[in-house]
Protein backbone atom coordinates (compact mmCIF):
# COMPACT_ATOMS: atom_id res chain seq x y z
CA UNK A 1 0.00 0.00 0.00
CA UNK A 2 1.41 3.37 -0.90
CA UNK A 3 1.68 6.23 1.55
CA UNK A 4 -0.41 8.31 -0.86
CA UNK A 5 -3.25 5.77 -0.70
CA UNK A 6 -3.17 5.60 3.07
CA UNK A 7 -2.94 9.37 3.33
CA UNK A 8 -5.83 9.92 0.97
CA UNK A 9 -7.90 7.25 2.68
CA UNK A 10 -7.40 8.80 6.10
CA UNK A 11 -7.87 12.33 4.79
CA UNK A 12 -11.07 11.32 3.04
CA UNK A 13 -12.30 9.67 6.17
CA UNK A 14 -11.56 12.74 8.23
CA UNK A 15 -12.77 15.25 5.71
CA UNK A 16 -15.85 13.60 4.38
CA UNK A 17 -17.31 11.22 6.88
CA UNK A 18 -18.90 14.01 8.90
CA UNK A 19 -18.69 16.65 6.28
CA UNK A 20 -21.94 17.28 4.59
CA UNK A 21 -24.29 16.80 7.51
CA UNK A 22 -21.86 18.83 9.60
CA UNK A 23 -21.89 21.67 7.13
CA UNK A 24 -25.70 21.75 7.19
CA UNK A 25 -26.03 21.52 10.97
CA UNK A 26 -23.05 23.61 12.06
CA UNK A 27 -21.33 20.89 14.07
CA UNK A 28 -22.68 17.31 14.24
CA UNK A 29 -20.51 16.50 17.26
CA UNK A 30 -22.46 18.76 19.61
CA UNK A 31 -24.98 15.92 20.03
CA UNK A 32 -22.42 13.08 20.07
CA UNK A 33 -22.08 10.90 23.15
CA UNK A 34 -19.01 9.10 24.46
CA UNK A 35 -19.17 5.59 23.05
CA UNK A 36 -20.99 6.49 19.81
CA UNK A 37 -19.31 4.58 16.97
CA UNK A 38 -19.58 3.74 13.28
CA UNK A 39 -17.87 1.05 11.22
CA UNK A 40 -17.29 1.15 7.47
CA UNK A 41 -15.87 -1.01 4.75
CA UNK A 42 -13.67 0.84 2.28
CA UNK A 43 -12.49 -0.01 -1.20
CA UNK A 44 -9.71 1.91 -2.92
CA UNK A 45 -9.03 1.25 -6.60
CA UNK A 46 -5.93 2.82 -8.11
CA UNK A 47 -4.42 1.88 -11.43
CA UNK A 48 -6.10 -1.52 -11.40
CA UNK A 49 -4.90 -2.28 -7.88
CA UNK A 50 -7.75 -2.84 -5.42
CA UNK A 51 -7.33 -2.48 -1.68
CA UNK A 52 -9.97 -3.13 0.95
CA UNK A 53 -10.01 -1.75 4.46
CA UNK A 54 -12.13 -1.63 7.57
CA UNK A 55 -12.63 1.69 9.31
CA UNK A 56 -14.07 2.52 12.70
CA UNK A 57 -14.71 5.89 14.35
CA UNK A 58 -15.49 6.13 18.05
CA UNK A 59 -16.22 9.16 20.23
CA UNK A 60 -13.85 8.53 23.16
CA UNK A 61 -14.12 11.81 25.10
CA UNK A 62 -16.38 14.82 25.10
CA UNK A 63 -16.42 18.12 26.96
CA UNK A 64 -18.44 21.27 26.38
CA UNK A 65 -15.57 22.53 24.21
CA UNK A 66 -14.45 19.49 22.15
CA UNK A 67 -15.10 15.90 21.09
CA UNK A 68 -12.29 13.39 20.72
CA UNK A 69 -12.75 10.82 17.97
CA UNK A 70 -10.54 7.77 17.61
CA UNK A 71 -10.05 6.65 14.01
CA UNK A 72 -9.06 3.03 13.43
CA UNK A 73 -8.21 1.62 10.03
CA UNK A 74 -7.02 -1.85 9.04
CA UNK A 75 -5.71 -2.04 5.46
CA UNK A 76 -3.90 -5.09 4.10
CA UNK A 77 -3.74 -6.47 7.63
CA UNK A 78 -1.95 -3.38 8.95
CA UNK A 79 -3.67 -1.40 11.72
CA UNK A 80 -3.45 2.39 11.78
CA UNK A 81 -4.85 4.56 14.57
CA UNK A 82 -5.18 8.27 15.02
CA UNK A 83 -7.11 10.63 17.22
CA UNK A 84 -8.82 13.84 16.20
CA UNK A 85 -10.03 16.58 18.54
CA UNK A 86 -12.99 18.48 17.13
CA UNK A 87 -13.85 21.91 18.62
CA UNK A 88 -17.55 22.17 19.45
CA UNK A 89 -17.68 25.94 19.85
CA UNK A 90 -17.19 26.59 16.13
CA UNK A 91 -18.61 25.47 12.83
CA UNK A 92 -17.24 22.11 11.74
CA UNK A 93 -15.23 22.56 8.53
CA UNK A 94 -13.83 19.10 7.77
CA UNK A 95 -12.27 20.04 4.45
CA UNK A 96 -9.80 22.35 6.15
CA UNK A 97 -6.91 20.05 6.96
CA UNK A 98 -3.74 21.31 8.68
CA UNK A 99 -1.29 22.70 6.14
CA UNK A 100 -3.84 22.64 3.32
CA UNK A 101 -5.98 25.30 1.74
CA UNK A 102 -9.24 23.72 0.55
CA UNK A 103 -11.69 25.12 -1.94
CA UNK A 104 -15.08 23.34 -1.99
CA UNK A 105 -17.65 23.67 -4.75
CA UNK A 106 -21.08 22.06 -4.40
CA UNK A 107 -22.08 20.13 -7.52
CA UNK A 108 -25.53 18.93 -6.40
CA UNK A 109 -27.69 17.59 -3.60
CA UNK A 110 -30.93 15.75 -2.98
CA UNK A 111 -32.82 13.09 -1.03
CA UNK A 112 -32.63 9.37 -1.69
CA UNK A 113 -33.36 6.04 0.01
CA UNK A 114 -30.09 4.12 0.38
CA UNK A 115 -29.74 0.47 1.37
CA UNK A 116 -26.45 -0.67 2.88
CA UNK A 117 -25.75 -3.66 5.08
CA UNK A 118 -29.35 -4.82 4.74
CA UNK A 119 -30.72 -1.57 6.22
CA UNK A 120 -32.53 1.18 4.32
CA UNK A 121 -31.95 4.81 5.28
CA UNK A 122 -33.72 8.01 4.28
CA UNK A 123 -30.61 9.90 3.26
CA UNK A 124 -29.56 13.28 2.02
CA UNK A 125 -26.78 13.30 -0.55
CA UNK A 126 -24.38 16.01 -1.55
CA UNK A 127 -21.74 15.96 -4.25
CA UNK A 128 -18.79 18.33 -4.06
CA UNK A 129 -15.53 19.06 -5.81
CA UNK A 130 -12.65 19.66 -3.41
CA UNK A 131 -9.42 21.33 -4.46
CA UNK A 132 -6.74 21.03 -1.78
CA UNK A 133 -3.62 23.15 -2.13
CA UNK A 134 -0.49 22.38 -0.13
CA UNK A 135 3.17 23.29 -0.72
CA UNK A 136 2.44 24.54 -4.23
CA UNK A 137 0.65 21.35 -5.30
CA UNK A 138 -3.03 21.05 -6.09
CA UNK A 139 -5.13 17.90 -5.54
CA UNK A 140 -8.59 17.81 -7.04
CA UNK A 141 -11.23 15.31 -6.00
CA UNK A 142 -14.95 14.74 -6.46
CA UNK A 143 -16.88 13.28 -3.55
CA UNK A 144 -20.50 12.24 -3.10
CA UNK A 145 -21.79 11.50 0.41
CA UNK A 146 -25.11 10.09 1.57
CA UNK A 147 -25.94 10.86 5.22
CA UNK A 148 -28.73 10.14 7.67
CA UNK A 149 -29.53 11.63 11.06
CA UNK A 150 -30.10 8.11 12.42
CA UNK A 151 -26.38 7.27 12.08
CA UNK A 152 -24.12 8.59 14.89
CA UNK A 153 -20.63 10.11 14.55
CA UNK A 154 -21.44 12.38 11.64
CA UNK A 155 -24.22 10.48 9.91
CA UNK A 156 -22.43 9.10 6.85
CA UNK A 157 -24.12 6.09 5.26
CA UNK A 158 -22.12 5.87 2.04
CA UNK A 159 -19.42 7.79 0.18
CA UNK A 160 -17.91 7.62 -3.30
CA UNK A 161 -14.86 9.63 -4.32
CA UNK A 162 -12.38 10.09 -7.15
CA UNK A 163 -9.01 11.80 -6.92
CA UNK A 164 -6.87 11.77 -10.06
CA UNK A 165 -8.21 8.36 -11.09
CA UNK A 166 -7.96 6.84 -7.63
CA UNK A 167 -11.47 5.74 -6.74
CA UNK A 168 -12.61 5.21 -3.17
CA UNK A 169 -15.89 3.99 -1.72
CA UNK A 170 -17.00 3.78 1.90
CA UNK A 171 -20.12 1.97 3.02
CA UNK A 172 -21.64 1.71 6.48
CA UNK A 173 -21.36 -1.75 8.03
CA UNK A 174 -22.69 -1.12 11.54
CA UNK A 175 -23.10 1.55 14.22
CA UNK A 176 -23.96 1.97 17.87
CA UNK A 177 -24.76 4.60 20.46
CA UNK A 178 -22.91 5.47 23.64
CA UNK A 179 -23.99 6.48 27.10
N, C-alpha and C positions, 0 to 999 in steps of 0.2 A: 504494500500500500504506500502510495507516495505521500509525502508531507502535505503537498497541495490538496490532495483528496481529503485527508484528515482535517486539515485546516478549513477547507470549504465546508465539509460536513458539520464540523462543530460551529463554524460561523453561521451557517444556515440554521442550525438548530437554535442557536442563541437569538439570531436576528428575526427569524420567521415564526418560530413556534408560538410565540405570544403576540406576534406583531399586529395582525390586522384587527383582532378584537381589542387589543390594547390601545391601538390608535383611536378606535371608535369610543372606547369607554374611559379614556384618560390613563388609567393604570389598572390592569386586571389583577394585580397582586394585592390590592387593598383588601379584597375579600378572601384571599387565600388563607388557608389554615395550615399549621404545622402538621406534616404527615400527608398532605395532599400529594398525589403522584400521578404520573402518566407514563405509559410505556409505548414505544413505537418500534416498528420494523422499518428499516431504511434500505434502499437499494441505490447504489451509485453505479452509473454506467459511463465509462470514459474510454473512448477509442476501442470499443469492443471488449473491454475488460469490465466484468461485472463484479461488484463487491457488495455483500450484504452486511448489515449491522443491526444490533439491537440498541435502543436508546431508552434511557429512563431519566425522568426529571422528578425530583422530590423537594418539596418545601421543607427545609430542615430547621429553620429559625425564622421568627418574625417578631418585629417590634413595631411601634407606631411609626418609626422612621424608615425601616427597610425590611425586605424579605430576602432570605438566603436560600438559593436554589442549588441543589447538588445535581450536576449533570454527569451521567454515567453512560459510556458508550463501549460496546464490545464489537470490534471489527477484525475479522480474520483471526479470531481467538485472542486478540490483544485488548485488554481492558484499558480504558482511558477515563480519568475522572477530573472534573474541575468544579469549582464553586463560583457562583455569580451572586453578587449582592445587588439588589435592585431597590433604588430609593423609592419610597412610597409617597413622598411629599412633592413629587414632580411628575409631569406627564411622562409616560413610558415611551421612549423612542428607541426601539430595538435595532434599528438600522445604523445607529450611530455607534460604531465600534471604536475602541481606543486606537488612536493613530490613523483613523480613516475618516475621510470626508464623504458622506453618502448623499446622493441625490436620488429621490424616490419619485417616480411618476406613476400615478394610478392609470391602469389600462382598462379596467372594467370591474363591475361587481354585481352581485345578485343573490338570490335565494335558491336553494336546491336541496332536495333530500339526498343524503349520501349514506350508503351502506358500507361499513367496514367491520371486519371481525364479527359478522353475523348480526350487528346492531345497526339500526337505521336512525340517523340524526337529521333533524331540521337544521340545516346549516346555512350560514352566510359565506359567500366566497368573494374574494378580492384577488385581482391579478395586478401585479406591479412590475415595473422595470426598476432595478436598482443599479446605480452606477457608483461603485466605491472607488475612491481615489486615495492612494497611499504611496508616498515616496516617488511621486512622478508617474506611477503606473495607474492605469484605469482598468477596472474589472466590471464588466457589464453582465447582469443576470436578469432573467425573467422568472418570476415566482407567482404561483397561484396557490392560495391557502383557503381551505374550507374550515370554518370554526363553528362551534356550538357552545352556548352558555351552560349546557349540562356537563361539559368536560372541564375538570379542574386544571390548574396550572396553565392558564392561558387560553384554553378552549380549542386548540387545534385538533381537528379530526383527520385531516389529510393535507398533504402538500406536494406539489410538483414544481421542480425548478430546472433551469438550464443556464449554465454558465460556460460560454465558449465551447459548446458541444458536450460538456460534461453534464449528464442528466442525473437528477436526484429525485427520489420519491420517498416520502415518509407517510406511514399509515398507522393510525391508532390501533394498538393491540388490546390494551386494557387500561383501566384507571381506577383510582380509589380516593376516598376522602379521609382527611385527618380528623383531629380532635375538635 
